[in-house]
Structure formats: structure tokens, C-alpha cells
Amino acid sequence: MRLRAQNRIVTGALLLLLLLVVAGALWSAPPARAEEPLRLAASSQPLGMATDHARGRYWVLDKSSGRLTLTAIKPDGTVEGTMNSRDNLTNAQALAFDSGEAYVGDIGGKRAQVTVYQVTEPWPGTEILKAIAYPLTYPDGSHDAAAILVDGSHRISVVTKGPNPGIYQAVPTPSRDTPSPLTRVANAPDGVTDAVVLQDGRLVLRTATTIYALDATSYATLGQADIGVTERGQSITESITAGQVLTAAGPSGVVTSLAVPGPAPATPQNPATRSANPQTQATTDPAENRTFAQTGTTTSVAIAAGLAAVAGLVVVLRRR
């Protein structure tokens, strides 16, 4: 009888230990993302947003004193840091990101020549010593613009607004020294304030109230949707979550998430890839770049190890 009582006590203690192990592992697991809306600083009025899918962050171009300044934002809205440049901009209005390169469109105001700046491997908390400037000229006089597109082959397009708005595409390899010509390739909706090339190749343009999805080859409209909120900023970017776009920013800095309207392409474009700078890789903290899936796997291993240890202890005690 005494042996059975001892076994019950040991079994109860082991079950309590097991519950503590499981509870501790679950407590340490991070919550799934996308439960809370992304928020920017309440005063933020982003001129442009762009997504670095490879490193899981967003870049924001805010109004500034004329200097090129970019801010890195984590998916939960936490500011990672800013990048500043010595380049003086006339009227920056747009931001794009493709394969490790950020592109800033100094395109605002009615003018015949604009400039798009390329920033290689942007990294929070560093200084942009010298961005690469690409001067571009319209073929049909002066235009005002607030949106640029950069596709998987790094080809730049400018989307104008005002009378007769259109999409103007640059040559595949624009010159850094002399202005390169733009070619009008399609009409655009009236009042476009920002645009983005999705990873599957579709183009998404936005106005103050509406988003439009376009086919990248024919520029035909695939679908449109109302944004539904009034926003101080009038930017758009692709969400890190596939199939969604973000527009910013509404009341209290809330960023709106919307499904991309219209059908996805039958054969998505394979975006160009670019290897990271070794120096950048060396400064990266692996723990900061863990995904939920990676930390979830670690948690599962820890739980399995705890269960195995408890089971082994039970077997040893029962043999005595």
C-alpha cells in the first residue's frame, strides 16, 4: 500500500512538472502577427512606403527639410532606425524598393526633368554617403508626379497626375551623367498619389480614395477597390503578407490593409534577386530576424525534449 501511495505522489508530481514545462514553452512563444494593425507615428504623413520582403521591414519616406531621409519600420510598427543622405532633394514624393535597392522619386512639382535616386543596401542607422542619381526627361513637356514604379528588372517608371495623366517608362539602363528619355506607355487614373509593383508582377496604383490593380504588360485594369478611410499620407506598398497592400496613414497613424483587387496572374513573375552585402550580413543579429515559424519550431523541440525527459523519469521510478 505504501509503495502505491508513493507511486501516486511521484506520478502527481511528474504531471505537475509536465504542465509547468508545457505552460512555460507556450508562454515563451511569440504571438502570431497581423493581430494588431500596423501603426506609424501619429504625426507621420508618409510620401511613400516600400517593402523589403527579404528582411521583413518597411521603409517610409516622410516629409523632410529637403534631405533624403528614410525610416525603417518593423511589421509591428517599431522604428528600427533612419538613414540620412547629404543629397538635397527638390520635391521628393515617392519611394520604391526592389532586390536590395531603394529608389526615391524626386518628381514633385510641374517640371520637364525629374530625378530618381537609387540607394544600395539601405540599412537602419547608417548614412547614405552618395545616392546614385538618374535624371529623366518627359517627351511631351512638363508634368507633376507623385508615384514611381520599379519592376523586377530594376526598370523605372514615373506615374504623372494632373492633365492627361500617364505612365512614363525609362530606358532599361538610364545614364547617371546625362538626362535619359522617358516614354509614355499607358494612361493612368486621375490623381495617382503612389504606386507599387507587386512580387507577382502586377502594378497597383492609388489615389486619395481608390486602389487600382493593373496588368504589367497591357496596363489593363484588373480590379479596383475603395480605401474607405481618409488618410493624411497617401502612400501604398505591398504587405509582407502575400495578397495584401498597405495604405498609410489614417487617424492615429493606423495603416490600412486591403486585399489586392482583381485576379492574380496565372504565371507570377519571378522577382529578381540580389545577394546581400557581406558587411551587412555580419552586422545582422540572427535573433532579430527569426520568423514565427522558426521560433515555433524551437518551442516544439523544447516541449518534445521536456516530454521525453519526464517519460524517462517515470519509467525509471516504476522499475524501482
Solvent accessible surface area in square Angstrom, and as a share of the most:
residue,aa,sasa,rsa
1,M,184,0.82
2,R,194,0.71
3,L,109,0.54
4,R,158,0.58
5,A,42,0.33
6,Q,93,0.41
7,N,61,0.31
8,R,167,0.61
9,I,125,0.64
10,V,46,0.27
11,T,50,0.29
12,G,38,0.36
13,A,58,0.45
14,L,13,0.06
15,L,101,0.50
16,L,108,0.54
17,L,81,0.40
18,L,42,0.21
19,L,120,0.60
20,L,113,0.56
21,V,47,0.27
22,V,43,0.25
23,A,57,0.44
24,G,42,0.41
25,A,12,0.09
26,L,111,0.55
27,W,229,0.80
28,S,81,0.52
29,A,33,0.26
30,P,53,0.33
31,P,117,0.73
32,A,53,0.41
33,R,144,0.52
34,A,94,0.73
35,E,136,0.61
36,E,141,0.63
37,P,67,0.42
38,L,15,0.08
39,R,118,0.43
40,L,15,0.07
41,A,68,0.52
42,A,69,0.54
43,S,95,0.62
44,S,11,0.07
45,Q,74,0.33
46,P,2,0.01
47,L,32,0.16
48,G,0,0.00
49,M,2,0.01
50,A,3,0.03
51,T,11,0.06
52,D,4,0.02
53,H,56,0.25
54,A,98,0.76
55,R,55,0.20
56,G,24,0.23
57,R,11,0.04
58,Y,8,0.03
59,W,0,0.00
60,V,4,0.02
61,L,4,0.02
62,D,46,0.24
63,K,133,0.56
64,S,64,0.41
65,S,112,0.72
66,G,25,0.24
67,R,112,0.41
68,L,0,0.00
69,T,34,0.20
70,L,0,0.00
71,T,25,0.14
72,A,0,0.00
73,I,8,0.04
74,K,72,0.30
75,P,35,0.22
76,D,106,0.55
77,G,17,0.16
78,T,68,0.40
79,V,87,0.50
80,E,57,0.26
81,G,16,0.15
82,T,53,0.31
83,M,8,0.03
84,N,71,0.36
85,S,4,0.02
86,R,149,0.54
87,D,12,0.06
88,N,107,0.55
89,L,19,0.09
90,T,110,0.64
91,N,54,0.28
92,A,16,0.13
93,Q,41,0.18
94,A,0,0.00
95,L,2,0.01
96,A,12,0.10
97,F,34,0.14
98,D,16,0.08
99,S,25,0.16
100,G,12,0.11
101,E,9,0.04
102,A,0,0.00
103,Y,5,0.02
104,V,0,0.00
105,G,0,0.00
106,D,5,0.02
107,I,0,0.00
108,G,3,0.03
109,G,31,0.30
110,K,152,0.64
111,R,49,0.18
112,A,49,0.38
113,Q,81,0.36
114,V,1,0.00
115,T,24,0.14
116,V,0,0.00
117,Y,25,0.10
118,Q,25,0.11
119,V,4,0.03
120,T,63,0.37
121,E,19,0.08
122,P,3,0.02
123,W,49,0.17
124,P,21,0.13
125,G,64,0.61
126,T,62,0.36
127,E,88,0.39
128,I,11,0.05
129,L,120,0.60
130,K,157,0.66
131,A,4,0.03
132,I,40,0.20
133,A,35,0.27
134,Y,23,0.09
135,P,18,0.11
136,L,0,0.00
137,T,38,0.22
138,Y,15,0.06
139,P,83,0.52
140,D,75,0.39
141,G,40,0.38
142,S,46,0.29
143,H,21,0.09
144,D,41,0.21
145,A,0,0.00
146,A,5,0.04
147,A,0,0.00
148,I,0,0.00
149,L,8,0.04
150,V,7,0.04
151,D,38,0.20
152,G,9,0.08
153,S,81,0.52
154,H,64,0.29
155,R,77,0.28
156,I,4,0.02
157,S,7,0.05
158,V,0,0.00
159,V,0,0.00
160,T,0,0.00
161,K,59,0.25
162,G,33,0.32
163,P,118,0.74
164,N,101,0.52
165,P,22,0.14
166,G,0,0.00
167,I,1,0.00
168,Y,0,0.00
169,Q,37,0.16
170,A,1,0.01
171,V,50,0.29
172,P,91,0.58
173,T,118,0.69
174,P,16,0.10
175,S,41,0.27
176,R,153,0.56
177,D,130,0.67
178,T,83,0.48
179,P,66,0.41
180,S,6,0.04
181,P,80,0.51
182,L,2,0.01
183,T,82,0.48
184,R,66,0.24
185,V,56,0.32
186,A,19,0.14
187,N,115,0.59
188,A,12,0.10
189,P,31,0.19
190,D,107,0.55
191,G,28,0.27
192,V,0,0.00
193,T,20,0.12
194,D,0,0.00
195,A,2,0.02
196,V,24,0.14
197,V,27,0.16
198,L,6,0.03
199,Q,80,0.36
200,D,28,0.14
201,G,5,0.05
202,R,17,0.06
203,L,11,0.05
204,V,0,0.00
205,L,0,0.00
206,R,1,0.00
207,T,14,0.08
208,A,45,0.35
209,T,90,0.52
210,T,14,0.08
211,I,0,0.00
212,Y,39,0.15
213,A,0,0.00
214,L,6,0.03
215,D,46,0.24
216,A,43,0.34
217,T,123,0.71
218,S,74,0.48
219,Y,45,0.17
220,A,51,0.40
221,T,80,0.47
222,L,54,0.27
223,G,17,0.17
224,Q,111,0.49
225,A,32,0.25
226,D,109,0.56
227,I,7,0.04
228,G,71,0.68
229,V,64,0.37
230,T,124,0.72
231,E,14,0.06
232,R,100,0.36
233,G,3,0.02
234,Q,63,0.28
235,S,0,0.00
236,I,0,0.00
237,T,0,0.00
238,E,14,0.06
239,S,9,0.06
240,I,54,0.27
241,T,82,0.48
242,A,91,0.71
243,G,37,0.35
244,Q,54,0.24
245,V,0,0.00
246,L,13,0.06
247,T,0,0.00
248,A,0,0.00
249,A,0,0.00
250,G,3,0.03
251,P,93,0.58
252,S,69,0.45
253,G,0,0.00
254,V,41,0.24
255,V,6,0.04
256,T,25,0.15
257,S,65,0.42
258,L,32,0.16
259,A,66,0.51
260,V,18,0.10
261,P,17,0.11
262,G,38,0.37
263,P,89,0.56
264,A,65,0.51
265,P,45,0.28
266,A,106,0.82
267,T,116,0.67
268,P,79,0.50
269,Q,70,0.31
270,N,139,0.71
271,P,57,0.36
272,A,42,0.33
273,T,128,0.75
274,R,99,0.36
275,S,98,0.64
276,A,29,0.22
277,N,62,0.32
278,P,103,0.65
279,Q,138,0.61
280,T,16,0.09
281,Q,107,0.48
282,A,87,0.67
283,T,90,0.52
284,T,37,0.21
285,D,66,0.34
286,P,107,0.67
287,A,62,0.48
288,E,121,0.54
289,N,73,0.37
290,R,125,0.46
291,T,67,0.39
292,F,96,0.40
293,A,72,0.56
294,Q,101,0.45
295,T,25,0.14
296,G,22,0.21
297,T,83,0.48
298,T,76,0.44
299,T,22,0.13
300,S,66,0.42
301,V,96,0.55
302,A,54,0.42
303,I,34,0.17
304,A,59,0.46
305,A,61,0.47
306,G,14,0.13
307,L,79,0.39
308,A,67,0.52
309,A,68,0.53
310,V,16,0.09
311,A,56,0.44
312,G,35,0.33
313,L,80,0.40
314,V,34,0.19
315,V,72,0.42
316,V,71,0.41
317,L,49,0.24
318,R,168,0.61
319,R,201,0.73
320,R,204,0.74
